[in-house]
Amino acid sequence: MNKNITLSADEALIRRSRQKAQQENTTLNELFRQWLKQYVGQNHSSVDFMELMAELEYAKAGRKFTRDDLNER
């Protein structure tokens, strides 16, 4: 279910944004929904990364590697 929200912005900015969205065959509403998904996804990605690192904490290399070890092919 979609919820409505109210945003405030400069009138000229809104007008130019609507024109640009129309040129891209979309709407400001759709662009804002896409932005919200990306915004939430960015935070989610960092949380996912931290959870993965916590899960893999048990894995130990057994020793410290030298620069030569790391560059060895």
Phi and psi in radians as a Rosetta constraint file:
Dihedral C 1 N 2 CA 2 C 2 CIRCULARHARMONIC -1.475 0.35
Dihedral N 2 CA 2 C 2 N 3 CIRCULARHARMONIC 2.503 0.35
Dihedral C 2 N 3 CA 3 C 3 CIRCULARHARMONIC -1.985 0.35
Dihedral N 3 CA 3 C 3 N 4 CIRCULARHARMONIC 2.544 0.35
Dihedral C 3 N 4 CA 4 C 4 CIRCULARHARMONIC -1.583 0.35
Dihedral N 4 CA 4 C 4 N 5 CIRCULARHARMONIC 2.494 0.35
Dihedral C 4 N 5 CA 5 C 5 CIRCULARHARMONIC -2.302 0.35
Dihedral N 5 CA 5 C 5 N 6 CIRCULARHARMONIC 2.792 0.35
Dihedral C 5 N 6 CA 6 C 6 CIRCULARHARMONIC -2.023 0.35
Dihedral N 6 CA 6 C 6 N 7 CIRCULARHARMONIC 2.266 0.35
Dihedral C 6 N 7 CA 7 C 7 CIRCULARHARMONIC -2.091 0.35
Dihedral N 7 CA 7 C 7 N 8 CIRCULARHARMONIC 2.654 0.35
Dihedral C 7 N 8 CA 8 C 8 CIRCULARHARMONIC -2.029 0.35
Dihedral N 8 CA 8 C 8 N 9 CIRCULARHARMONIC 2.378 0.35
Dihedral C 8 N 9 CA 9 C 9 CIRCULARHARMONIC -2.734 0.35
Dihedral N 9 CA 9 C 9 N 10 CIRCULARHARMONIC 2.864 0.35
Dihedral C 9 N 10 CA 10 C 10 CIRCULARHARMONIC -1.037 0.35
Dihedral N 10 CA 10 C 10 N 11 CIRCULARHARMONIC 2.382 0.35
Dihedral C 10 N 11 CA 11 C 11 CIRCULARHARMONIC -1.028 0.35
Dihedral N 11 CA 11 C 11 N 12 CIRCULARHARMONIC -0.735 0.35
Dihedral C 11 N 12 CA 12 C 12 CIRCULARHARMONIC -1.151 0.35
Dihedral N 12 CA 12 C 12 N 13 CIRCULARHARMONIC -0.662 0.35
Dihedral C 12 N 13 CA 13 C 13 CIRCULARHARMONIC -1.122 0.35
Dihedral N 13 CA 13 C 13 N 14 CIRCULARHARMONIC -0.735 0.35
Dihedral C 13 N 14 CA 14 C 14 CIRCULARHARMONIC -1.110 0.35
Dihedral N 14 CA 14 C 14 N 15 CIRCULARHARMONIC -0.774 0.35
Dihedral C 14 N 15 CA 15 C 15 CIRCULARHARMONIC -1.057 0.35
Dihedral N 15 CA 15 C 15 N 16 CIRCULARHARMONIC -0.825 0.35
Dihedral C 15 N 16 CA 16 C 16 CIRCULARHARMONIC -1.141 0.35
Dihedral N 16 CA 16 C 16 N 17 CIRCULARHARMONIC -0.646 0.35
Dihedral C 16 N 17 CA 17 C 17 CIRCULARHARMONIC -1.140 0.35
Dihedral N 17 CA 17 C 17 N 18 CIRCULARHARMONIC -0.737 0.35
Dihedral C 17 N 18 CA 18 C 18 CIRCULARHARMONIC -1.107 0.35
Dihedral N 18 CA 18 C 18 N 19 CIRCULARHARMONIC -0.709 0.35
Dihedral C 18 N 19 CA 19 C 19 CIRCULARHARMONIC -1.097 0.35
Dihedral N 19 CA 19 C 19 N 20 CIRCULARHARMONIC -0.786 0.35
Dihedral C 19 N 20 CA 20 C 20 CIRCULARHARMONIC -1.121 0.35
Dihedral N 20 CA 20 C 20 N 21 CIRCULARHARMONIC -0.762 0.35
Dihedral C 20 N 21 CA 21 C 21 CIRCULARHARMONIC -1.047 0.35
Dihedral N 21 CA 21 C 21 N 22 CIRCULARHARMONIC -0.720 0.35
Dihedral C 21 N 22 CA 22 C 22 CIRCULARHARMONIC -1.108 0.35
Dihedral N 22 CA 22 C 22 N 23 CIRCULARHARMONIC -0.695 0.35
Dihedral C 22 N 23 CA 23 C 23 CIRCULARHARMONIC -1.097 0.35
Dihedral N 23 CA 23 C 23 N 24 CIRCULARHARMONIC -0.507 0.35
Dihedral C 23 N 24 CA 24 C 24 CIRCULARHARMONIC -1.627 0.35
Dihedral N 24 CA 24 C 24 N 25 CIRCULARHARMONIC 0.188 0.35
Dihedral C 24 N 25 CA 25 C 25 CIRCULARHARMONIC 0.983 0.35
Dihedral N 25 CA 25 C 25 N 26 CIRCULARHARMONIC 0.786 0.35
Dihedral C 25 N 26 CA 26 C 26 CIRCULARHARMONIC -2.533 0.35
Dihedral N 26 CA 26 C 26 N 27 CIRCULARHARMONIC -3.003 0.35
Dihedral C 26 N 27 CA 27 C 27 CIRCULARHARMONIC -2.228 0.35
Dihedral N 27 CA 27 C 27 N 28 CIRCULARHARMONIC 2.849 0.35
Dihedral C 27 N 28 CA 28 C 28 CIRCULARHARMONIC -1.099 0.35
Dihedral N 28 CA 28 C 28 N 29 CIRCULARHARMONIC -0.635 0.35
Dihedral C 28 N 29 CA 29 C 29 CIRCULARHARMONIC -1.041 0.35
Dihedral N 29 CA 29 C 29 N 30 CIRCULARHARMONIC -0.813 0.35
Dihedral C 29 N 30 CA 30 C 30 CIRCULARHARMONIC -1.131 0.35
Dihedral N 30 CA 30 C 30 N 31 CIRCULARHARMONIC -0.740 0.35
Dihedral C 30 N 31 CA 31 C 31 CIRCULARHARMONIC -1.084 0.35
Dihedral N 31 CA 31 C 31 N 32 CIRCULARHARMONIC -0.704 0.35
Dihedral C 31 N 32 CA 32 C 32 CIRCULARHARMONIC -1.169 0.35
Dihedral N 32 CA 32 C 32 N 33 CIRCULARHARMONIC -0.696 0.35
Dihedral C 32 N 33 CA 33 C 33 CIRCULARHARMONIC -1.078 0.35
Dihedral N 33 CA 33 C 33 N 34 CIRCULARHARMONIC -0.729 0.35
Dihedral C 33 N 34 CA 34 C 34 CIRCULARHARMONIC -1.103 0.35
Dihedral N 34 CA 34 C 34 N 35 CIRCULARHARMONIC -0.734 0.35
Dihedral C 34 N 35 CA 35 C 35 CIRCULARHARMONIC -1.090 0.35
Dihedral N 35 CA 35 C 35 N 36 CIRCULARHARMONIC -0.746 0.35
Dihedral C 35 N 36 CA 36 C 36 CIRCULARHARMONIC -1.047 0.35
Dihedral N 36 CA 36 C 36 N 37 CIRCULARHARMONIC -0.747 0.35
Dihedral C 36 N 37 CA 37 C 37 CIRCULARHARMONIC -1.084 0.35
Dihedral N 37 CA 37 C 37 N 38 CIRCULARHARMONIC -0.750 0.35
Dihedral C 37 N 38 CA 38 C 38 CIRCULARHARMONIC -1.151 0.35
Dihedral N 38 CA 38 C 38 N 39 CIRCULARHARMONIC -0.731 0.35
Dihedral C 38 N 39 CA 39 C 39 CIRCULARHARMONIC -1.074 0.35
Dihedral N 39 CA 39 C 39 N 40 CIRCULARHARMONIC -0.807 0.35
Dihedral C 39 N 40 CA 40 C 40 CIRCULARHARMONIC -1.197 0.35
Dihedral N 40 CA 40 C 40 N 41 CIRCULARHARMONIC -0.682 0.35
Dihedral C 40 N 41 CA 41 C 41 CIRCULARHARMONIC -1.100 0.35
Dihedral N 41 CA 41 C 41 N 42 CIRCULARHARMONIC -0.618 0.35
Dihedral C 41 N 42 CA 42 C 42 CIRCULARHARMONIC -1.085 0.35
Dihedral N 42 CA 42 C 42 N 43 CIRCULARHARMONIC -0.804 0.35
Dihedral C 42 N 43 CA 43 C 43 CIRCULARHARMONIC -1.165 0.35
Dihedral N 43 CA 43 C 43 N 44 CIRCULARHARMONIC -0.669 0.35
Dihedral C 43 N 44 CA 44 C 44 CIRCULARHARMONIC -1.128 0.35
Dihedral N 44 CA 44 C 44 N 45 CIRCULARHARMONIC -0.675 0.35
Dihedral C 44 N 45 CA 45 C 45 CIRCULARHARMONIC -1.087 0.35
Dihedral N 45 CA 45 C 45 N 46 CIRCULARHARMONIC -0.741 0.35
Dihedral C 45 N 46 CA 46 C 46 CIRCULARHARMONIC -1.193 0.35
Dihedral N 46 CA 46 C 46 N 47 CIRCULARHARMONIC -0.613 0.35
Dihedral C 46 N 47 CA 47 C 47 CIRCULARHARMONIC -1.161 0.35
Dihedral N 47 CA 47 C 47 N 48 CIRCULARHARMONIC -0.766 0.35
Dihedral C 47 N 48 CA 48 C 48 CIRCULARHARMONIC -1.016 0.35
Dihedral N 48 CA 48 C 48 N 49 CIRCULARHARMONIC -0.762 0.35
Dihedral C 48 N 49 CA 49 C 49 CIRCULARHARMONIC -1.071 0.35
Dihedral N 49 CA 49 C 49 N 50 CIRCULARHARMONIC -0.803 0.35
Dihedral C 49 N 50 CA 50 C 50 CIRCULARHARMONIC -1.132 0.35
Dihedral N 50 CA 50 C 50 N 51 CIRCULARHARMONIC -0.671 0.35
Dihedral C 50 N 51 CA 51 C 51 CIRCULARHARMONIC -1.127 0.35
Dihedral N 51 CA 51 C 51 N 52 CIRCULARHARMONIC -0.721 0.35
Dihedral C 51 N 52 CA 52 C 52 CIRCULARHARMONIC -1.098 0.35
Dihedral N 52 CA 52 C 52 N 53 CIRCULARHARMONIC -0.769 0.35
Dihedral C 52 N 53 CA 53 C 53 CIRCULARHARMONIC -1.093 0.35
Dihedral N 53 CA 53 C 53 N 54 CIRCULARHARMONIC -0.664 0.35
Dihedral C 53 N 54 CA 54 C 54 CIRCULARHARMONIC -1.142 0.35
Dihedral N 54 CA 54 C 54 N 55 CIRCULARHARMONIC -0.690 0.35
Dihedral C 54 N 55 CA 55 C 55 CIRCULARHARMONIC -1.161 0.35
Dihedral N 55 CA 55 C 55 N 56 CIRCULARHARMONIC -0.586 0.35
Dihedral C 55 N 56 CA 56 C 56 CIRCULARHARMONIC -1.600 0.35
Dihedral N 56 CA 56 C 56 N 57 CIRCULARHARMONIC 0.084 0.35
Dihedral C 56 N 57 CA 57 C 57 CIRCULARHARMONIC -1.047 0.35
Dihedral N 57 CA 57 C 57 N 58 CIRCULARHARMONIC -0.473 0.35
Dihedral C 57 N 58 CA 58 C 58 CIRCULARHARMONIC -1.155 0.35
Dihedral N 58 CA 58 C 58 N 59 CIRCULARHARMONIC -0.448 0.35
Dihedral C 58 N 59 CA 59 C 59 CIRCULARHARMONIC -1.320 0.35
Dihedral N 59 CA 59 C 59 N 60 CIRCULARHARMONIC 2.105 0.35
Dihedral C 59 N 60 CA 60 C 60 CIRCULARHARMONIC -2.104 0.35
Dihedral N 60 CA 60 C 60 N 61 CIRCULARHARMONIC 2.470 0.35
Dihedral C 60 N 61 CA 61 C 61 CIRCULARHARMONIC -1.313 0.35
Dihedral N 61 CA 61 C 61 N 62 CIRCULARHARMONIC -0.386 0.35
Dihedral C 61 N 62 CA 62 C 62 CIRCULARHARMONIC 1.672 0.35
Dihedral N 62 CA 62 C 62 N 63 CIRCULARHARMONIC -0.398 0.35
Dihedral C 62 N 63 CA 63 C 63 CIRCULARHARMONIC -2.865 0.35
Dihedral N 63 CA 63 C 63 N 64 CIRCULARHARMONIC 2.971 0.35
Dihedral C 63 N 64 CA 64 C 64 CIRCULARHARMONIC -1.491 0.35
Dihedral N 64 CA 64 C 64 N 65 CIRCULARHARMONIC 2.416 0.35
Dihedral C 64 N 65 CA 65 C 65 CIRCULARHARMONIC -1.651 0.35
Dihedral N 65 CA 65 C 65 N 66 CIRCULARHARMONIC 2.489 0.35
Dihedral C 65 N 66 CA 66 C 66 CIRCULARHARMONIC -1.456 0.35
Dihedral N 66 CA 66 C 66 N 67 CIRCULARHARMONIC 2.945 0.35
Dihedral C 66 N 67 CA 67 C 67 CIRCULARHARMONIC -1.026 0.35
Dihedral N 67 CA 67 C 67 N 68 CIRCULARHARMONIC -0.729 0.35
Dihedral C 67 N 68 CA 68 C 68 CIRCULARHARMONIC -1.097 0.35
Dihedral N 68 CA 68 C 68 N 69 CIRCULARHARMONIC -0.722 0.35
Dihedral C 68 N 69 CA 69 C 69 CIRCULARHARMONIC -1.014 0.35
Dihedral N 69 CA 69 C 69 N 70 CIRCULARHARMONIC -0.791 0.35
Dihedral C 69 N 70 CA 70 C 70 CIRCULARHARMONIC -1.213 0.35
Dihedral N 70 CA 70 C 70 N 71 CIRCULARHARMONIC -0.511 0.35
Dihedral C 70 N 71 CA 71 C 71 CIRCULARHARMONIC -1.612 0.35
Dihedral N 71 CA 71 C 71 N 72 CIRCULARHARMONIC -0.119 0.35
Dihedral C 71 N 72 CA 72 C 72 CIRCULARHARMONIC -1.169 0.35
Dihedral N 72 CA 72 C 72 N 73 CIRCULARHARMONIC 2.433 0.35
